[in-house]
């Protein structure tokens, strides 16, 4: 039993904790059963709740994905802002390279699920910001007039999920070094 002082004190705290639990359980089920095969009822059953109780917090899986994606969307937005504070060049590139490597590594579970499930991958890309976010990343990386090669390079860099999934048994520091080298090569495309 949870000690009384550990229980949420306000309704808002209870709502926040319930939403966090729903997101955590949903991610686990998406990984186990697949995004398309997981229903709100499955999430409710796993939590010991009714489907209407889950529906009160989330009208569908896409809303859950939006909350799952929020930390990545926020981190990517902050990274882009940090990079924009520098002129296009080596310093900006290094900020982007290290920031993207760290962002991908902090979301390895997402990378694994995205590599295995096209529906989850497509839904997460939309939730993170879709093509608009990639266009912004391209512009911040290469400036306002990127070449086709440069645009392709950024699209390639953001598709590392399958590689991270396949190499997931390696220590994080090794994967980070590999990502940094790969992203630096990609960023050097003219």
Rosetta silent file (secondary structure, phi, psi, omega in degrees, C-alpha in Angstrom):
SEQUENCE: XXXXXXXXXXXXXXXXXXXXXXXXXXXXXXXXXXXXXXXXXXXXXXXXXXXXXXXXXXXXXXXXXXXXXXXXXXXXXXXXXXXXXXXXXXXXXXXXXXXXXXXXXXXXXXXXXXXXXXXXXXXXXXXXXXXXXXXXXXXXXXXXXXXXXXXXXXXXXXXXXXXXXXXXXXXXXXXXXXXXXXXXXXXXXX
SCORE:     score description
SCORE:     0.000 S_00000001
   1 L     0.000  144.324  179.522    0.000    0.000    0.000 S_00000001
   2 L   -78.192  130.164  177.070    1.158    3.530   -0.767 S_00000001
   3 L   -59.627  145.273 -177.372    1.810    5.588    2.363 S_00000001
   4 H   -54.663  -35.248 -178.033   -0.753    8.405    2.716 S_00000001
   5 H   -74.876  -12.650  178.848    1.903   11.103    2.368 S_00000001
   6 H   -91.249  -14.139  179.589    3.015    9.606   -0.986 S_00000001
   7 L   -73.898  148.554  179.292   -0.458    9.817   -2.532 S_00000001
   8 L   -59.472  140.277 -174.624   -1.196   12.820   -4.727 S_00000001
   9 L   -91.201  -23.633 -178.392   -2.620   15.668   -2.711 S_00000001
  10 L  -122.528  160.798  177.242   -4.611   17.437   -5.399 S_00000001
  11 H   -60.045  -41.340 -179.906   -6.921   16.349   -8.185 S_00000001
  12 H   -60.485  -39.440  178.092   -4.494   17.866  -10.708 S_00000001
  13 H   -66.656  -40.177  178.363   -1.660   15.710   -9.335 S_00000001
  14 H   -63.754  -42.505  178.535   -3.839   12.586   -9.537 S_00000001
  15 H   -62.062  -46.445 -179.927   -4.762   13.410  -13.136 S_00000001
  16 H   -60.284  -45.105 -179.545   -1.107   13.999  -14.049 S_00000001
  17 H   -65.125  -39.713  178.498   -0.028   10.724  -12.425 S_00000001
  18 H   -64.303  -44.053  178.433   -2.817    8.784  -14.127 S_00000001
  19 H   -61.842  -40.914  177.755   -1.900   10.243  -17.513 S_00000001
  20 H   -62.455  -41.764  178.348    1.764    9.340  -16.921 S_00000001
  21 H   -64.156  -42.215  179.196    0.764    5.771  -16.031 S_00000001
  22 H   -59.800  -45.800 -179.533   -1.403    5.503  -19.144 S_00000001
  23 H   -62.906  -43.547  179.932    1.487    6.659  -21.329 S_00000001
  24 H   -63.492  -46.838  179.240    3.921    4.245  -19.652 S_00000001
  25 H   -64.572  -41.965  179.529    1.550    1.287  -19.959 S_00000001
  26 H   -60.240  -44.599  179.880    0.715    2.208  -23.554 S_00000001
  27 H   -60.674  -42.576  178.069    4.398    2.291  -24.517 S_00000001
  28 H   -60.920  -45.672 -179.782    4.912   -1.141  -22.965 S_00000001
  29 H   -68.525  -37.913  176.666    1.912   -2.553  -24.833 S_00000001
  30 H   -59.806  -39.534 -179.983    2.937   -0.893  -28.099 S_00000001
  31 H   -69.229  -38.887 -176.479    6.317   -2.608  -27.731 S_00000001
  32 H   -79.424  -48.210 -171.329    4.785   -5.989  -26.857 S_00000001
  33 H  -103.153  -20.608 -173.197    1.699   -6.158  -29.083 S_00000001
  34 L   102.595  149.168 -178.535    2.285   -3.489  -31.677 S_00000001
  35 L   -62.617  -49.265 -176.754    0.764   -0.041  -32.023 S_00000001
  36 L   -66.369  -33.625 -176.412   -2.068   -1.108  -34.315 S_00000001
  37 L   -81.723  -12.201 -179.084   -2.947   -4.171  -32.227 S_00000001
  38 L   -90.776  128.948  178.918   -3.129   -2.251  -28.935 S_00000001
  39 L  -110.336  166.255  173.643   -6.503   -0.771  -28.053 S_00000001
  40 H   -60.593  -33.407  177.764   -7.591    1.648  -25.356 S_00000001
  41 H   -63.315  -41.191  177.142   -9.349   -1.362  -23.814 S_00000001
  42 H   -59.584  -43.622  179.766   -6.018   -3.216  -23.637 S_00000001
  43 H   -63.466  -45.328  178.741   -4.467   -0.238  -21.869 S_00000001
  44 H   -60.158  -47.011 -179.497   -7.411   -0.031  -19.463 S_00000001
  45 H   -59.027  -44.659 -179.253   -7.243   -3.770  -18.720 S_00000001
  46 H   -62.054  -31.905 -177.546   -3.507   -3.603  -18.024 S_00000001
  47 H   -90.897   -9.558 -175.460   -4.075   -0.723  -15.595 S_00000001
  48 L    75.270   29.040  179.370   -7.131   -2.217  -13.899 S_00000001
  49 L  -115.428  171.073  172.110   -9.297    0.644  -15.169 S_00000001
  50 L   -88.243  157.818  177.344  -12.359    0.861  -17.346 S_00000001
  51 H   -60.246  -41.547  177.270  -12.073    1.972  -20.957 S_00000001
  52 H   -60.308  -30.892  178.049  -14.146    5.110  -20.192 S_00000001
  53 H   -66.400  -40.539  176.646  -11.625    5.990  -17.458 S_00000001
  54 H   -69.120  -42.054 -178.836   -8.792    5.862  -20.004 S_00000001
  55 H   -62.555  -28.689  176.462  -10.964    7.652  -22.581 S_00000001
  56 H   -59.557  -37.526 -177.780  -11.506   10.463  -20.064 S_00000001
  57 H   -89.280  -36.792 -176.361   -7.778   11.204  -20.272 S_00000001
  58 L  -138.898  125.064 -179.055   -7.087   10.258  -23.911 S_00000001
  59 L   -77.287  -10.232  179.369   -9.589   10.116  -26.776 S_00000001
  60 L  -179.724  175.617 -177.652   -7.375    7.752  -28.714 S_00000001
  61 H   -65.214  -32.233 -179.986   -3.917    6.334  -29.231 S_00000001
  62 H   -61.899  -36.781  176.628   -2.826    9.352  -31.286 S_00000001
  63 H   -67.055  -37.104  176.701   -3.330   11.569  -28.213 S_00000001
  64 H   -64.157  -44.075  178.296   -1.235    9.154  -26.161 S_00000001
  65 H   -60.088  -36.492  179.140    1.477    9.293  -28.823 S_00000001
  66 H   -59.609  -43.887  177.446    1.398   13.063  -28.672 S_00000001
  67 H   -70.593  -35.110  175.356    2.281   12.908  -24.971 S_00000001
  68 H   -61.586  -38.067 -176.256    4.863   10.172  -25.637 S_00000001
  69 H   -81.771  -16.970 -173.188    6.464   12.419  -28.249 S_00000001
  70 H   -55.034  -47.253  179.034    6.350   15.628  -26.202 S_00000001
  71 H   -59.512  -39.500  178.638    9.751   15.211  -24.495 S_00000001
  72 H   -68.249  -41.881  179.441   11.415   14.522  -27.867 S_00000001
  73 H   -62.654  -43.872  179.251    9.586   17.408  -29.538 S_00000001
  74 H   -64.640  -44.479  179.895   10.577   19.774  -26.723 S_00000001
  75 H   -64.480  -40.969  179.482   14.204   18.584  -26.746 S_00000001
  76 H   -66.664  -40.829  178.164   14.443   18.920  -30.534 S_00000001
  77 H   -62.803  -42.892  178.243   12.937   22.392  -30.446 S_00000001
  78 H   -64.978  -39.379  177.801   15.406   23.462  -27.736 S_00000001
  79 H   -61.934  -44.844  179.501   18.283   21.966  -29.742 S_00000001
  80 H   -63.210  -40.561  177.489   17.244   23.908  -32.842 S_00000001
  81 H   -62.953  -43.005  178.975   17.005   27.123  -30.818 S_00000001
  82 H   -61.902  -42.825 -179.335   20.476   26.511  -29.346 S_00000001
  83 H   -67.324  -38.919 -179.316   21.911   25.884  -32.815 S_00000001
  84 H   -62.458  -20.558  179.980   20.234   28.972  -34.304 S_00000001
  85 L   -71.225   -6.192 -179.560   22.153   31.106  -31.813 S_00000001
  86 L  -121.750  148.965  177.102   25.274   30.366  -33.913 S_00000001
  87 L   -67.538  156.195  175.488   25.955   31.119  -37.570 S_00000001
  88 L   -55.917  127.220 -178.116   25.856   28.255  -40.059 S_00000001
  89 L   160.240 -168.751 -173.569   29.243   26.589  -39.727 S_00000001
  90 H   -58.901  -40.985 -178.061   31.285   24.110  -37.693 S_00000001
  91 H   -65.687  -45.370  178.449   30.103   25.234  -34.242 S_00000001
  92 H   -62.163  -43.259 -179.497   26.423   25.051  -35.193 S_00000001
  93 H   -60.031  -43.831 -179.168   26.998   21.694  -36.872 S_00000001
  94 H   -65.149  -38.396  176.268   28.663   20.258  -33.764 S_00000001
  95 H   -59.767  -45.795 -179.873   25.778   21.455  -31.575 S_00000001
  96 H   -66.890  -44.265 -178.135   23.328   19.700  -33.894 S_00000001
  97 H   -60.687  -51.779 -178.057   25.415   16.538  -34.244 S_00000001
  98 H   -68.690  -38.896  179.363   25.901   16.013  -30.504 S_00000001
  99 H   -63.718  -43.884  178.984   22.362   17.087  -29.676 S_00000001
 100 H   -67.141  -41.148  178.137   20.782   14.713  -32.186 S_00000001
 101 H   -59.796  -46.614 -179.743   22.985   11.809  -31.101 S_00000001
 102 H   -65.651  -37.538  178.576   22.027   12.356  -27.470 S_00000001
 103 H   -64.178  -47.137  178.768   18.348   12.745  -28.377 S_00000001
 104 H   -61.843  -42.212 -178.415   18.289    9.477  -30.327 S_00000001
 105 H   -68.475  -31.361  179.067   20.128    7.638  -27.570 S_00000001
 106 H   -74.332  -10.822 -179.161   17.778    8.933  -24.893 S_00000001
 107 L  -122.494   40.048 -176.890   14.879    7.456  -26.895 S_00000001
 108 H   -61.325  -35.810  178.944   16.311    4.037  -27.735 S_00000001
 109 H   -62.732  -41.280  176.337   13.061    2.262  -26.818 S_00000001
 110 H   -62.231  -42.592 -178.960   11.220    4.443  -29.327 S_00000001
 111 H   -60.132  -41.037  179.568   13.880    3.679  -31.926 S_00000001
 112 H   -64.047  -47.604 -179.107   13.401   -0.049  -31.375 S_00000001
 113 H   -65.419  -42.057 -179.499    9.614    0.138  -31.684 S_00000001
 114 H   -63.074  -35.119  179.585    9.826    2.480  -34.673 S_00000001
 115 H   -67.759  -29.748 -175.065   12.191    0.082  -36.442 S_00000001
 116 H   -94.969  -22.077 -171.029    9.744   -2.788  -35.991 S_00000001
 117 L  -132.084  108.535 -178.031    6.382   -1.089  -36.514 S_00000001
 118 H   -61.611  -39.711 -178.251    5.625    1.166  -39.467 S_00000001
 119 H   -64.053  -41.946  178.194    2.341    2.425  -37.980 S_00000001
 120 H   -65.385  -43.533  179.919    4.058    3.500  -34.760 S_00000001
 121 H   -58.957  -48.107 -178.975    6.901    5.104  -36.737 S_00000001
 122 H   -64.311  -42.709 -179.789    4.518    7.109  -38.912 S_00000001
 123 H   -65.950  -39.520  179.401    2.391    8.189  -35.950 S_00000001
 124 H   -68.086  -40.147  178.336    5.454    9.233  -33.917 S_00000001
 125 H   -59.890  -41.917  177.664    6.913   11.241  -36.797 S_00000001
 126 H   -64.461  -44.361 -177.864    3.632   13.120  -37.049 S_00000001
 127 H   -64.895  -33.316 -179.292    3.491   13.625  -33.269 S_00000001
 128 H   -76.649  -22.167  178.104    7.051   14.985  -33.130 S_00000001
 129 L   143.267   -3.152  174.157    6.365   17.556  -35.803 S_00000001
 130 H    57.389 -154.971 -176.979    6.283   15.745  -39.109 S_00000001
 131 H   -59.284  -32.233  179.789    7.802   17.164  -42.279 S_00000001
 132 H   -60.728  -40.140  178.856    7.788   20.724  -40.918 S_00000001
 133 H   -67.189  -39.308  177.950   10.208   19.785  -38.157 S_00000001
 134 H   -66.464  -40.324  177.017   12.504   18.074  -40.678 S_00000001
 135 H   -60.236  -40.618  178.003   12.406   21.110  -42.958 S_00000001
 136 H   -64.538  -43.803  178.679   13.409   23.259  -39.989 S_00000001
 137 H   -60.808  -41.479  178.432   16.242   20.868  -39.116 S_00000001
 138 H   -61.636  -46.730 -178.673   17.473   20.987  -42.717 S_00000001
 139 H   -65.388  -41.828 -179.990   17.441   24.788  -42.764 S_00000001
 140 H   -66.608  -34.281 -179.405   19.158   25.094  -39.386 S_00000001
 141 H   -72.868  -46.423 -170.403   21.818   22.591  -40.475 S_00000001
 142 H  -116.340   -4.975 -177.584   22.596   23.928  -43.943 S_00000001
 143 L    97.453 -175.752 -171.402   21.009   27.360  -44.233 S_00000001
 144 L   -73.446  -17.363 -177.261   18.094   28.603  -46.338 S_00000001
 145 L  -126.578   65.988 -178.175   19.123   27.007  -49.671 S_00000001
 146 L   -70.974  149.890  175.773   20.203   23.417  -49.008 S_00000001
 147 L   -76.144  167.109  175.783   21.157   21.184  -51.903 S_00000001
 148 H   -60.289  -40.094  177.863   19.237   18.014  -52.677 S_00000001
 149 H   -60.376  -42.076 -179.730   22.186   16.046  -51.279 S_00000001
 150 H   -67.299  -42.189  177.825   22.013   18.000  -48.016 S_00000001
 151 H   -61.489  -44.979  178.677   18.260   17.511  -47.698 S_00000001
 152 H   -60.825  -39.693 -179.758   18.709   13.795  -48.341 S_00000001
 153 H   -59.493  -43.813  179.915   21.468   13.668  -45.719 S_00000001
 154 H   -66.863  -42.758  176.966   19.168   15.035  -43.000 S_00000001
 155 H   -59.486  -39.565  177.943   16.387   12.614  -43.931 S_00000001
 156 H   -64.721  -43.621 -178.151   18.942    9.794  -43.730 S_00000001
 157 H   -62.676  -33.285 -177.879   20.240   10.969  -40.365 S_00000001
 158 L   -85.542    5.554  179.166   16.753   10.982  -38.872 S_00000001
 159 L  -112.440   35.260 -176.628   16.155    7.385  -39.969 S_00000001
 160 L   -85.387   -1.325 -178.300   18.700    5.743  -37.683 S_00000001
 161 H   -50.829  -50.742  179.850   16.064    3.871  -35.658 S_00000001
 162 H   -60.162  -38.233  178.810   16.575    0.497  -37.349 S_00000001
 163 H   -66.512  -44.168  178.244   20.347    0.721  -36.891 S_00000001
 164 H   -61.853  -39.114  178.558   20.011    1.645  -33.215 S_00000001
 165 H   -64.262  -46.865 -178.336   17.593   -1.228  -32.768 S_00000001
 166 H   -65.795  -30.671 -177.783   19.881   -3.725  -34.499 S_00000001
 167 L  -101.824   16.718 -173.749   22.912   -2.547  -32.501 S_00000001
 168 L   -61.726  -15.395 -179.769   21.031   -2.213  -29.223 S_00000001
 169 L   -83.382   -2.669  178.320   23.192   -4.760  -27.431 S_00000001
 170 L   -88.161  150.191  179.029   26.198   -2.417  -27.545 S_00000001
 171 L   -61.292  150.974 -176.688   26.932   -0.029  -24.665 S_00000001
 172 H   -58.162  -40.438 -178.085   25.540    3.463  -24.977 S_00000001
 173 H   -63.748  -33.911  177.009   28.979    5.131  -25.091 S_00000001
 174 H   -69.845  -43.508  178.395   29.938    2.999  -28.113 S_00000001
 175 H   -63.527  -37.413  179.050   26.682    3.777  -29.907 S_00000001
 176 H   -62.755  -44.398  179.574   27.136    7.473  -29.161 S_00000001
 177 H   -61.309  -41.017  178.438   30.607    7.443  -30.715 S_00000001
 178 H   -64.845  -45.968  178.913   29.240    5.700  -33.822 S_00000001
 179 H   -60.820  -43.752  179.889   26.339    8.156  -34.097 S_00000001
 180 H   -60.189  -45.530  178.750   28.647   11.141  -33.714 S_00000001
 181 H   -62.670  -44.675 -178.759   30.937    9.893  -36.482 S_00000001
 182 H   -64.485  -45.703 -178.958   28.001    9.111  -38.768 S_00000001
 183 H   -66.075  -35.131  177.388   26.245   12.428  -38.124 S_00000001
 184 H   -65.819  -40.616  176.992   29.484   14.361  -38.682 S_00000001
 185 H   -63.910  -44.006 -179.984   29.946   12.629  -42.041 S_00000001
 186 H   -62.627  -43.044 -178.003   26.329   13.329  -42.957 S_00000001
 187 H   -67.319  -19.438 -179.015   26.622   16.974  -41.888 S_00000001
 188 L   -83.397   -1.948  179.789   29.681   17.410  -44.109 S_00000001
 189 L   -61.479  134.836 -179.956   27.634   16.752  -47.264 S_00000001
 190 L   -98.768    0.000    0.000   27.871   19.654  -49.698 S_00000001
